[in-house]
Amino acid sequence: MTLASLLLVVLASFIHATWNLLAKRAAPVGPVFVFAYNLVACAAYAPWVLYLLAQGSIAWTAEGAGFVLLSGLIHLAYSLCLQRGYQVADLSVVYPVARGTGPMLSTIGAILILGEAPTGQGMAGLLLVVAGIGLIATRGELSAFRRPGGQAGVCWGTATGGLIASYTVVDAYAVKALGVAPVVLDWFSNLLRLFLLLPLVVMNPRRALARMRGFWWLAAAVGLLSPLSYILVLAALMEGAPLTLVAPMREMSMMVGALMGMLILREAVGPWRLAGCGVLIAGVVLLSTT
């Protein structure tokens, strides 16, 4: 993996952790919030896509269009699943479970579907990343998942992780094998989600606006940051970075979240969480030097 690809994934991790913290704050709004931030995303990134269209640099094929459609459907399920998880459980449970199961499943998909062959060092790094995430999330206490909201968090987090693995493999194939531009893939995926969620707003626009009162600034922030974090990851893949390394390296966002909690929110950080950060960093180092 090149230094440029590594920096893209690291930056994406910081942005990803940030927009998930913001989305958690808007958890009570539910699917209407997903519609709102997709609306912002479509409006904000439209000039970029229109520029590429005007330049004639986008070549559409039936296969490419089919993968964009499939990506949009999976991303919609992911967005709704994640937001529902944030409604019924803590961020500290849903987020690490989702991010922990995603790379394992996406690596399996990369090996079986994309034909990538991870090295022993890469697999060791992946295992260390996942182990570090588990330590950060539980602080060494498996009982953390049996507390109120814990089981719901595990269920919704695991479902979200499965969807993460699915769209990661689908989108990697679209940009690596079919040459679909990352911003184009993400923008049309957002546009599809917007139209599919539109009936929620059209059926009762006053209720939708009432639910979004006080949350529009969060929708604007998530709408700008969420596509950006994923476009950076897709750009790294397009530069030739293997999915078996990119997928687990994205989980640096868990380390970023832990550091944000310690430095900004002044959360208590015990030895297990510090150990988890150390294990995660070791895994990232192994992956980046593969």
Protein Blocks (a to p, Z undefined) as FASTA:
>chain_A
ZZklmmmmmmmmmmmmmmmmmmmmmmmnmmmlmmmmmmmmmmmmmmmmmmmmmnopaccd
fklmmmmmmmmmmmmmmmmmmmmmmmmmcfklmmmmmmmmmmmmmmmmmmmmnopacdfk
lmmmmmmmmmmmmmmmnnopaklmmgghklmmmmmmmmmmmmmmmmmmmmmmmmmmnopa
fklmmmmmmmmmmmmmmmmmmmmmmlmmmmmgoplmmmmmmmmmmmmmmmmmmmmmmnop
afklmmmmmmmmmmmmmmmmmmmnopacdfklmmmmmmmmmmmmmmmmZZ
